[in-house]
Amino acid sequence: MPSIKSLLSELVKVEGINAAVVVGRDGFVIEGMTGGGRLDIEAVGAVISTGIGSSEVMGQSLKVGEMTQAMIEYKDGVIVMGLLGKNAILAIVADSKANLGNVRYQLKQRSPEIERAL
């Protein structure tokens, strides 16, 4: 079975993806890879766990079911997040020129294997 590190390494090779981080629900980074940028992986971990918690509360309040994936667009990029079981989150940071459909597809397709590697 491939390691989490090798799976994330393959993910950041996808055009437009700058970082891929597996974060525990406690905000601690389990593993993270960047595509050569200067992104602080530890900082990503802290903010992602908080963001997921808020997204889950929003979904419960609006009665739309459990969260499966969240995407937030910013001026210079996008963050796509998905749950890896009950204890971890996969977050992908992509640039503003990334194909968002492909980024979401990559998260959905690769999450089961990353979850198994946990």
C-alpha positions, 0 to 999 in steps of 0.5 A, a space after each residue: 500500500 502506498 504511503 500518505 506522503 507518496 499519495 499526496 506527492 502524486 496529487 500535487 503534480 496535478 496542474 494547478 494544485 499547490 498543496 495537499 494536506 491531511 489534517 486531523 480533526 484536532 488541527 494537527 497535520 498528519 502529512 502535507 506536500 507542496 508543489 514547490 511553493 512557500 505554503 506553511 503546511 502547519 498553518 493550513 492544518 489549524 485553519 482547515 479543521 476550524 473551517 470544516 467544523 463551521 461548514 458542518 454546523 452550517 449544513 446541519 443548521 440548513 438541514 442539507 445532510 452531512 458534508 461531503 466536500 467543501 470548496 471556498 474560492 478566493 481572489 488568488 486561489 481555491 481550497 477544496 476540502 473533504 472528510 477522510 472518515 471521522 478523524 481526518 480531512 484532506 485539503 487541497 490548495 489550488 491556484 486561481 487558474 486551476 480547473 476546479 472540476 478537475 480539482 474536485 474530481 481529484 479529491 473525490 477519486 483519491 480520498 478513499 486510497 488516502 483514507 486507507 493509508 491512514 
